[in-house]
Amino acid sequence: MARLWQAALKGVLILTAVAVVGAVSWWQLRQREVSPDQYHVRGKFGPVVDWPLIPLQVITLPDGRVMSYGTDARGQQTGQTIYDIWDPSKGFGPESHLTLPNQTGTDIFCSGQILVPADGAVLLVGGDLTVNGQRNWSSADINYFDFSKNVLKSAGRTMERPRWYPTVATMANGEVLVVGGKLDPTHYAPIPEIYNPRTGWRTLPGAEKNEAYGEPNWNYPRLWLSPNGKIFNVSRMGNTFYLDIEGAGKIVPLKAKLFRGHSYLPSLMYAPGKVLSMRMLGVANDIDLNGAEPVVKTTGWYTPIRFNASATVLADGQVFVSGGGLKNNDSSSHILANRLAEIWNPQTGRWNSAGVAHKDRLYHSVALLMQDATVLTGAGGAGYSKASNNLNAEVYYPPYLFKRDGSGQFAERPKIDQAPTVVKWGAAFNVHVQGAGISKVNLVQMGSSTHAQVYDQRFMGLNYTSRPDGTLSITGPASRNTAPPGYYYLFVFDSAGVPSVGKVIRLDA
């Protein structure tokens, strides 16, 4: 009998080993580099390029450049020494980077960053603070980066609350909402604050709610301006809320519930009033805010090896997700990291395999849509990371940039010759294009990325009519609630589905 048990156990162990080897082989096969004849289906990652620091916080600027910060030149955690401005028009060499000293005295590591709608300055709130030699306390500092002068300067005052890991978002009236974060290593900041470019700062004491912005949900809370003018919040635990910023503020709990989430799984607004939220175990929830009550449904399942992944809306309205791993932040074994990107199609609800990155992108990695309709991906490491410090980046080229014949060659792109710099809500404006038949016109709000979060970014298609001379008469977004004031990329697509390089426009009355 003992021999029978030993033989059975041995058989189970052998089958288990075979299953594990098979799973590893399957996963390694899934992460093999994409061949050129599949670029038009899956896209591709460009080569790894050096970066002057780990770009763990990135934001696109109104002039097409990208600001990044988060570490020193060796990749060590600190935003107090340097920050970098990358000019994509100059390529990827040293000449494309303007690395500047941070002379504000603020450690902007793990702060919040957003474009101010009125003038395009970068508003940076909060950050890290070292107390008695101990990092990861919280800063109340407010700083601004003037992109026209390449100057980072202090606002000369502080927020009402120190914040580390705060979320920032543009409101319909042009104000900027700041929520979440920590007060210090053991206390949280559940009271929201509002920045008005003309009148300054104010708090919303009536909106203090621990479940929304406190201990269960302090880490870069997920929220978006909704079509009803209120701010929709999704908590890590799956609860949902509306925040009303009028007067002293008010939090309204909602009935809609999501599957349990995680602080380092992405959520983003992919269309007006529509949010994709990646939850635990590969579950993805699709949320519709366009009715009287939010409606939550489960959409296609994504590959669940995605802790610390990054998501961004593409120029065509699909959602690109890259990076992450099986464990929260560990690439000590290659099987734990996910280099296979995925694209979610809102029309079908399905996830499709995309390109395969060259580097593991885990904690502190980023992904963000660029003006040329590519995606900047990069970073990973610094702080508590067990993974490599990635002083580098990779550009992802989506499928819509390639010829459909399987040649792996880039397609010819339509071009926007003329476009206004300022557009009004509901008003028509003219754009002149070169290209073979325009099939659609899309608007994507410029954003910023950090910690599996993308601030402000949202997508919408615009109505238009075309003339034989290449002029498009385009109607601007109807409402401030669906398209808040600020800076956007305007893309036109030709009849083959190839986008132009985006034109930066500002929505303003």
N, C-alpha and C positions, 0 to 999 in steps of 0.2 A: 504493500500500500504506500509506504514511504517513497518508494521509487516512482510510483505513478504520480504522486504529488510533485516530486522533484521534476519529473518530465513535463508535467502540465505547467509548472511555474516557469521552467526553462522555455517552453513554447510561448507563454505569454510575454516573457521578456524579449524573446526574439521578434515576435510580432510588434511589440511596442517599439523596439529599436528600428525595425523596418519602417514603421509608420513615421517615426521622428525623422529618419534619414530622408524618407520620401517627402515629408513636409518641408524640410530644409532645402532639398533639391528643387522642389516646386517654387519655393520662395526665391531662391537664387535665380531660377530661370525667369521668374517674373521681373527681376531687377536687372536683367541683361540690357545692354545699350540698344536703343531703337535703331533699326536699319533705315537708310535714307528713303527706301520705297514706302516707309510708313510715316514719314514726317508730316504729310498732309492729313494724316489720321490722328497721330499722337503728338505731333510737335517734337521739339528737341531742345536739350540744354546745350548752351554754348560752353566754351572752355572755362575752367576755373581761373578767375582773375584776382590778383592781389588787391587788398584794401588797406588803407593806412591805419585802421582800427577794426574792431569787431563791430559791424554795423547793426547792432541789436535794436536800434530805434531809427527808423527811416521815415522821411516825409518828403513828398514832392513839392517843389516850389513853383510859383507862377511863371517863372522864366524858363522852366523845363529842367532845371537842375534838381539834385537830390541832396538833402541834408541828412547826415547820419552821425551817430554818437553812441557812447556807452562804455568805452574802454580807453586805455592809453595805447600807445603805439606797440606795446608788447602783448596786448590782449588782456591786460589785467583790469578787473572791475574798477571803473571810476569814470564819471562824466565830468570830472573837475579839471582835467588837464587840457584835452583837445576835443575838437569836433571837426567834421569834414564836409566839404561841399563838392559833389561830383558833377561834372559837366558831361553828359552822354555824347554831346556833339564832338567831343575831343577824343572819343574812344575810351580805352581802359588803362592807358599808361600813366606814369606819374604826372604828366602834364594835364591830365583830365581831373586831377584832384587838387583842391585848395584846402589844405589842412591848417586850421587856425587855433590859436590858444583860447581857452575859456578863461576870461578874465573877470567873470562875475562873482567868483567865490562860491557859486552853487555847484554841488555835485548833481548833475542832471540825470544820473543813472536811474533808470526806472521811474522817470517822470511821465507826465502826459504832454502830448504835443499836437498842435492843430493850427491850421491857417485861419487867421482872423479874416472874416468875410469882407470887412471894409477896405483893407489895404494889402492883404496877402502876407502880412508879417506872421512869423511863426510864434505862437504863444506857447511857452513852456511853463508848466505848473508843477510845483513840488519837486520831488527827487529824494536822493539819499542824503543821510547826514551821519557823520561819525561823532560819537559821544564817548569821551574817555577811552579812545582807541577802539571802540566797538562800532562796526558798520551797521547799516540797515536800520537806522532810526529814520525819522521822516523830516522833510524840509517843507516849510511854508512859502518858500521863495517863488516869485513870479519873474520870469525873464522873457525877453523878446529877441527874435533874430530878424533884423532888417535885411532882406535879401538884396535890396538895391545897393546897399552899402557894405554888405558882408560883415555886419557887426552884430554881435550878441551882447545884449546889455540888460541890466537889472531894471525892473519896473520901479524901484525905489520904495516898494512896499511889499507886504506879504498877504497871503490869503488869511482868512479867519482861522483855518485849520491847517496844520501841516499834513501833507499827503505823500505817500509813497505807494506807487501802483494805482494812480487815479485814472478814470476815464474822462474824456472831454468830447463834447458833441456840439454841433451848430444847431441853433434853434431857428424857428421860422422868422423871428424878428431880427435876426442877425446877432443875437447874444450867444455866448458860449457857456454851456453847462459843464460844471466840474463835479464829479461824484466819486465816492468810494476812496479806497486807499487806507493806509494805516496812519494813526496819530503817532504811534511809537511801536516798539516791537510787540507789545501785548494789548494795545487798544486800537479801536477802529474809528473811522470818520464817517458816520452815517448821515450827517447833515449836508445836503447839496449846497453849492455856491454857484452864483451866476456872474459872468463878466459882461458888462455892457461897454463897448468902445467909447461911448460918450459920457456915461455917468459913473463908471467904475464898477465896484464889486458889491454884492449883497448876498446874504445867506437865505436859505429857505427852511426855517426852523419847523414849519408845519409839515415838512416832508421827511422828518427824521424817522427812519424805520430800519431796525436792525436787519430784518429779513431781506430788505432791498439793497442796502449799501453797507451793512455792518458785518459782523463776524461770519455769517454763512456766505457772504457774497461781496467781500471787500476787494478782491483781486481783479482789477480792471473790469468792473461790472459791464455787462452787455446791454446796450440800450440804443434806441433809434427814435428819431422824430417820426411820428405816425401820421397818416392822412387826416386824423381828427384834431391834430394840433398838439396832442399830448405826447409824452415820451414813453415809449413802450420798453419795459424791462424784462429780461429773461434771467432768472437766477440759476446758479449752479445746481441747486436742489430741484429745479423744474418748476418753481413758482413763477407767476407772471404778475406784473403790476403796470398801472399807468401812473406817471408822475405829471401833475399839473403845476406849472411853474408860476402861475398867477399869484400875486400877493405873497403870503408866507409860504406858499407851496402846499401840496397835498399828495399823499400816496393813496391810490385806489387799488386794492387787491382784486385780481381777476380770477374767473373760474378756470380759464385755460391752463392746463398742466402739460408739461413736457416730461419726457424720459429724463432720468437723472443725468446730469452733465459733469463737466470737469473744468477747472479754471484754465487748463491748457488745451482745450478743444475749441476750434473757431466757431463763430457765428457771424453772419453778416447780412445786410439788406441787399438782396440781389435784384430787386425790382420795386417800383413804388408800392409801399405797404406790404412787402413780402420779405420774409426773413428765413434764411436757411440756418439751422442750428445743429451742429454736429454734437451728438450726445455719446454716452458710453456704449461700449460693445458693438460699435458699428452702426448704431441707430442714428438716423438723421431725421429731424423734424422740420416740416415745411409749415410756416406760420403765415396766415393771411390776416392782415389788419384792416382790410378795406370794408368790413361790415360793422354792424353794431357791436359785435363781440369778436375778439380774436378767435380764429379757427385753426386748430392744430391737427395736422395729419402726418403720418409717417411716410417718408419718401424712400427712394432706393437706399440700400445698405452700402456703406463705404468700407474699405479695408480698415479694420479696427486698430491697426498698429500705427496710431496717429497722435499720441500724446506730444504736445508742443509742435503740432503741425501749424502751417500758416495758410490762410485762404484769401483770395482776392477775386473781385469780379473782373472778367475779361471784357474786351471791347465789344464782343457780340452778346454779352449778357449771361454767358455761362460762368460757372464758378470753378476756379482753379485752386487745387489744394496740393501742397507739397510738404515734404519733410515729416518729422515726427518719428516716434518709435513705440515699441511694445511696452517699455518701461518709461517712467516719467522723464528720466534724463540719463540714459546710460547707453553708450555704444561700445562698451568693452567687448561685446561680441557682435559681429556684423549682423547676425540674425535679428538683433534687437532694434536695428535702425531701419527706417523705411525710405528708400531713395526713389521709389516709384511714385510719381505724381498721378493725380486723378482729376478728371473734369466732370462736373455735375451739369447735366442738361436739364434746365427747368421745364422744357417742353415734354420730355419723356420721363423725368424723375430718375433717370438712370445715371450711374457713375461709369465712366469709361477710362481705361488705362491711358495715361499720357506719357510724357518723357521720363527718363531715368536720370536723376542727378548724379554728379560725380562725388559729392561729399554728403556725409550724414548731417542733417540739419535738425537739431534737437532744441533744447532749452535756449532761449534768446535768439532763435532764428526768425527770419522775416520773409515776406513775399508781398510785392506791391506792383500794380499795373503802372507802366510807364507811358509817356506821351506817344511813343512809337508803336504802342499796342503790344509790346513785349512785357515780360514780367521780371523784375529784379528779385532774385532770391539770394539769400546769403546768411552769414553770421552763424551763431551757435557757439556756446561756450561762455566763459566768464562767470565769476561768482561761484555758485555751488555746483557747477557743471562737472560731471565725471567724463564728459566727452571732450573731444579736441577743441581747442580754441581756434575758431575759424576766422582768421584775418583775411577773408576772401569772400567772393560772391560768384554767382552764376546767373546768366540771363537765360530765361526760358522763352523760346520762340513758338507761339501757339500754332496749331494746324492751319488756321486761316491765313497765315503768311506764306504758305507754300503752294506751288502748282499742284493741281490735282492729278497729274499724269504719273505720279510715282517716281519722278526724276529726282526728288529731293532738292530741287532748285526753288529759290524764292520766287514768288509771283510778282509781276509788275503791279504797282499799287496806284490807286487813284490819288489825286492830290487836291488839297484845298488851297486855291490861289488867294482868295480873299474871304475874310470873315470879320465880323465886328468883334470888338474886345468886350463890349458890355451888351447884355441881352436882358429884356424885361419879360416878366411872366405874362403868358398869354398873347404876347405881341409877335408879329411876323418879322423875320429878319432874313436878309439875303446872303447866300454863300455862293461863291463861284468855284467850280471844280473842274478838274481834268480827269477823264476816266471813261471807261466803256459802260455806260448805263448805271446809274446809281440805284441800288436796291433797298437801302435803308440808311437812316441817320440816327445815330445813338449818342447819348450824353452820359458821361460817367463822372461823378464828383471826385475830385482829387482827394487822396487820403493819406493816411500815415499808418505804419504798422509796427507792432511790438507785442511780444508775449502772446502769440496766437490770436491777436486782436487786430482789427483794421478799423480805424476811426473814420467816421463820416462817409466813407465811400458808399455810393449807391448808383444804380444804373437805371436808365429809362430810354425807351425809343421815342422819337419825335415824328410828328406828322409833317409832310412836306409835299410840295409840287415842284416839278422840274420843267425847265424851258430848253428849247433846242440849243441855246447858246451856252449851256453848261451852268446856268444860274439855278440855284435851288431856293425856293421860298419856304422857309422853315418856321413852324410855329413853336414858340418857346413853351416850357412847362406851364401848366395852367395854374398851379398853386404853390405857394411857399411851403406848404406842409409836405408836399411830395418832392419838392426841390428847393431846399433852403438856400438862402443867399450864400454866395461864395464862388469858388473857382472850379471849373469843370473842363474835361476833355470833350471836344466835339469830334466824333468820327463819322466819316461817310464810307459806305461799303459799295463796291461795284457789283456787277451782275454775277461775278464768280464768287462773291462772298469774301473778297479781300478788302481789308480796311485801309484807309489813309492813315498817315501820321496825324495825330490829334492836334486840333487848334485849341489853345487855352482861351476860354471865355469866362466872363464873370456875370453871374446872375445878380442883378441889382435894380432897384426901382429908379 
